[in-house]
Amino acid sequence: MNKKSRPLYLAMLAGLTLIGLGISYENLWCDPRAEIAAVGTAMDLDGAHRLSRDGITVEFEARPLGAAGALSEGGFASVRFKVTEQNTGQPLSGMSPGAWIDPARAGEVASERDKSCKARVGLFLKSSIGARPLLDLNSYFLLVLNKDASLTVIDPSVSVGGVTSTLARIELPQPPMDWVASADDKRVFVTLPGADQVALVNTETFQLAGLLAAGKQPVRIAMQPDQRLLWVGNNAVDVRHSGVTVIDGQTHKTLKFIPTGAGHHEIAFSQDSRYAFVSNRDSGTVSVIDSSDLSVVKNLKVGPHPLSVAYSALSQAVYVADGRDGSISVIDGVSHQLRSRIQARQGLGPMGFSDDGRFGVVLNTLENRAVVIDASIDKAIHELEVSAEPYQVTFTKAYAYIRGLASPKVTMINLATLGEGRQPITQGFDAGPAAPRQAGDLPLAQSLSVARDENSVFVVNPVDNTTYFYAEGMNAPMSGYLNRGHNARAALVIDRSLREVAPGVYSATVKLPAAGKFDVAFLLNQPQIIHCFSTDVQASTNGPQRHIPRVEFLLERPQVVQGNPFVARFRIVEGDGTPRNGIKDLTLRYFLAPSSRAKDSPVREVGEGVYEAPLELAEAGAWYLHVQAPSLGKAFAEKNYTSVRVLPASAQ
């Protein structure tokens, strides 16, 4: 599947997920009897509304993020739905609702609005490329770590006709090395070795929010499971400054530097966050640090060259892989005593454990192999051939993914086939045309990032500067996202979908693009409920704002016959629905999917905000249409497109 198919597939997955839960397009409905009222108790804020139906109460609110007052264009807002039992008020968890925000249709009476709401949600679920909502609250973004001093934010839902939506760029003081996101994806911490700092990125606004003092040469970074403390490995040449710097995870204040030993440091944590385990490569030790008072409990000698450290919640033990003697030391997580030692071969390096803590995968870069450990018996049970010079490993629920430096291939190990006496199943796919080694120096940050559905991954190829998307069950990546103007090195998925932030409360953060009245469509599976709440967004009071007009396509027929004359007509309106006249640099670019050379057609104005362009649709298939105008900016071009189905001439 090619790049142009990717947005359709992503949206189709979301639709199929909801359908799989029991929702059919034909049965979607809006309850005309539903009463919308201001909430006077649990969510007593402007913009809060309530819907009660079939024993379920849904309370909706939208409020500006970090500020009081009304919603304002260009600002960020918190959108929340509270779902409770109608009679008891008990919160309902695990409901997985869907939500979308779209401009309200002017002049609709109540009955028409109900039908319109149902129809639009049906289109959103069907993933019609010409009927995407203004804001999808089931979405996510890709944060790309660049070779230079910057990060790029990509919207994966916009990738049609080779256009990848770059939502934002975040400039940094120095080139980044490693990063970690908070559990709620609202903050990302990035190490800047050249600045002796950690950059704090606010992923709700995608802006640099601050620079934190992080000791000398900060490289590796990790957040302990309870999110209370952030740990930074300091690779200073002077052993007095080599160790870890600890930062408060909430206040972002630097708390303490702890010297642990010489060399590079990897960091792991006990499941309860009580202890941090820090490897010291050149000292041949692992330091056990009590997170309650930031004191070193013990320094353990583990081998001449410890390169990685990982914790298994299943065995409650720490595993330390040594690259020089090929050993894996097993340290009891409670007594901090050496429990056992697993002997492998020289060349061991990066290591990770499956989510359940059962299987550990230790990469051997010299041998092009991976050693599989069963933590339930503290024994190496498999040694598998993997991608050449393996250097990174990550896990989904079903697979371990291994990236090699000397090959474009990503190896996948089927976790369900692992076990003593069993024959593991491996497979793989090429993530780009070239081996990552050809790109030169690479950061520590992972080039593999698990997607939010836990059964697909994004893989960065630093050579062709593309982030590839791979879904389990496919033979090859389905699409890729080119990072224009910068050299991609790593990627991180920032989930913006509705999350259950408290029992029965589902929330997402959105950026409000324009002023006006909006419908907020809400979809629940059981019982099957679809309803459009409403909210108003005011014009900004912070000075003049540049409005991005929108396109309304006026296509009389969704299908045309190959070779017949066809004129594409569309209307351009402002956020308040006012026609936009006199745009002189409009063009309409169109191409045949899945790939063809794009054509441009001149556009002429024919009425109040209405324009048209003649198209030559010589081949049968799906044609994508983009309206562009340099005077209206890149954002206008990326958000205004539709499709036309061209039937073969024989269909006449």
VENFENPE-V876632 format. One record per residue. N is the residue number from 0. PHI is phi in whole degrees, 0 to 359 (* if undefined). Layout:
# VENFENPE-V876632
N;PHI
N;PHI
This chain:
# VENFENPE-V876632
0;*
1;268
2;299
3;288
4;279
5;300
6;297
7;297
8;293
9;300
10;292
11;298
12;301
13;297
14;295
15;295
16;299
17;291
18;295
19;298
20;273
21;113
22;255
23;243
24;298
25;294
26;264
27;294
28;209
29;244
30;274
31;293
32;272
33;298
34;260
35;257
36;221
37;294
38;278
39;250
40;235
41;296
42;231
43;276
44;221
45;301
46;89
47;273
48;220
49;226
50;229
51;239
52;194
53;52
54;80
55;241
56;243
57;243
58;253
59;243
60;214
61;226
62;220
63;297
64;280
65;67
66;206
67;265
68;100
69;272
70;293
71;227
72;301
73;82
74;266
75;260
76;225
77;262
78;252
79;226
80;233
81;252
82;247
83;223
84;289
85;297
86;276
87;261
88;77
89;289
90;293
91;251
92;267
93;67
94;275
95;52
96;286
97;246
98;206
99;217
100;238
101;214
102;302
103;291
104;279
105;292
106;80
107;282
108;276
109;303
110;295
111;294
112;295
113;300
114;294
115;297
116;299
117;300
118;294
119;294
120;296
121;301
122;292
123;299
124;290
125;284
126;64
127;295
128;294
129;266
130;224
131;278
132;289
133;297
134;225
135;254
136;275
137;247
138;253
139;207
140;231
141;254
142;258
143;252
144;272
145;261
146;293
147;276
148;276
149;197
150;236
151;240
152;251
153;242
154;265
155;294
156;285
157;247
158;205
159;241
160;67
161;80
162;268
163;255
164;279
165;270
166;285
167;197
168;235
169;243
170;278
171;241
172;292
173;217
174;300
175;275
176;238
177;213
178;206
179;210
180;257
181;292
182;298
183;268
184;63
185;271
186;223
187;232
188;251
189;237
190;280
191;235
192;303
193;289
194;248
195;55
196;220
197;244
198;274
199;259
200;250
201;275
202;273
203;280
204;246
205;51
206;225
207;290
208;261
209;170
210;236
211;251
212;296
213;223
214;79
215;277
216;50
217;289
218;237
219;284
220;220
221;209
222;249
223;291
224;305
225;278
226;68
227;284
228;230
229;251
230;244
231;237
232;277
233;256
234;264
235;294
236;295
237;288
238;300
239;294
240;248
241;261
242;167
243;227
244;254
245;251
246;237
247;295
248;289
249;253
250;275
251;66
252;273
253;288
254;265
255;193
256;257
257;239
258;290
259;234
260;148
261;275
262;97
263;290
264;237
265;251
266;227
267;224
268;226
269;290
270;300
271;271
272;68
273;290
274;236
275;250
276;242
277;242
278;275
279;233
280;301
281;280
282;270
283;70
284;227
285;235
286;263
287;259
288;241
289;279
290;287
291;288
292;233
293;56
294;251
295;280
296;279
297;198
298;246
299;255
300;280
301;239
302;165
303;287
304;208
305;292
306;252
307;209
308;217
309;213
310;246
311;251
312;290
313;292
314;266
315;50
316;220
317;254
318;244
319;237
320;264
321;252
322;285
323;274
324;259
325;70
326;259
327;235
328;277
329;250
330;249
331;297
332;288
333;257
334;276
335;62
336;257
337;294
338;275
339;194
340;225
341;259
342;263
343;235
344;244
345;304
346;113
347;296
348;211
349;303
350;213
351;204
352;241
353;297
354;301
355;276
356;77
357;283
358;247
359;255
360;242
361;248
362;272
363;247
364;293
365;288
366;264
367;58
368;222
369;231
370;264
371;256
372;254
373;263
374;290
375;288
376;232
377;50
378;216
379;282
380;249
381;216
382;224
383;242
384;284
385;226
386;304
387;301
388;53
389;297
390;220
391;217
392;221
393;215
394;229
395;258
396;294
397;251
398;222
399;259
400;253
401;236
402;256
403;252
404;289
405;258
406;207
407;284
408;282
409;254
410;270
411;243
412;252
413;286
414;295
415;291
416;263
417;276
418;148
419;300
420;83
421;255
422;255
423;295
424;253
425;239
426;210
427;188
428;208
429;270
430;259
431;101
432;270
433;223
434;285
435;304
436;304
437;293
438;276
439;88
440;300
441;236
442;281
443;282
444;302
445;294
446;273
447;252
448;226
449;285
450;286
451;292
452;277
453;65
454;224
455;202
456;221
457;252
458;232
459;271
460;254
461;288
462;281
463;264
464;61
465;230
466;258
467;264
468;252
469;234
470;253
471;300
472;103
473;266
474;274
475;205
476;303
477;275
478;193
479;212
480;237
481;282
482;263
483;290
484;87
485;219
486;257
487;289
488;233
489;204
490;220
491;221
492;275
493;253
494;277
495;249
496;287
497;301
498;239
499;277
500;271
501;203
502;307
503;77
504;250
505;245
506;225
507;210
508;252
509;229
510;258
511;275
512;279
513;204
514;278
515;141
516;260
517;231
518;267
519;248
520;279
521;237
522;231
523;235
524;279
525;233
526;289
527;286
528;229
529;227
530;208
531;255
532;281
533;224
534;207
535;247
536;242
537;273
538;296
539;293
540;257
541;263
542;96
543;295
544;245
545;268
546;281
547;258
548;296
549;238
550;254
551;248
552;284
553;247
554;268
555;291
556;231
557;285
558;230
559;228
560;260
561;311
562;87
563;283
564;299
565;214
566;241
567;274
568;241
569;207
570;244
571;248
572;230
573;282
574;300
575;268
576;91
577;288
578;299
579;257
580;260
581;71
582;278
583;268
584;251
585;288
586;224
587;242
588;263
589;217
590;205
591;268
592;281
593;279
594;202
595;193
596;289
597;293
598;245
599;245
600;239
601;294
602;242
603;234
604;275
605;235
606;186
607;292
608;73
609;257
610;227
611;214
612;214
613;282
614;240
615;253
616;258
617;278
618;239
619;283
620;136
621;265
622;253
623;258
624;242
625;239
626;263
627;228
628;200
629;307
630;291
631;261
632;90
633;293
634;299
635;298
636;294
637;288
638;258
639;239
640;206
641;209
642;225
643;228
644;266
645;254
646;274
647;301
648;300
649;293
650;282
651;291
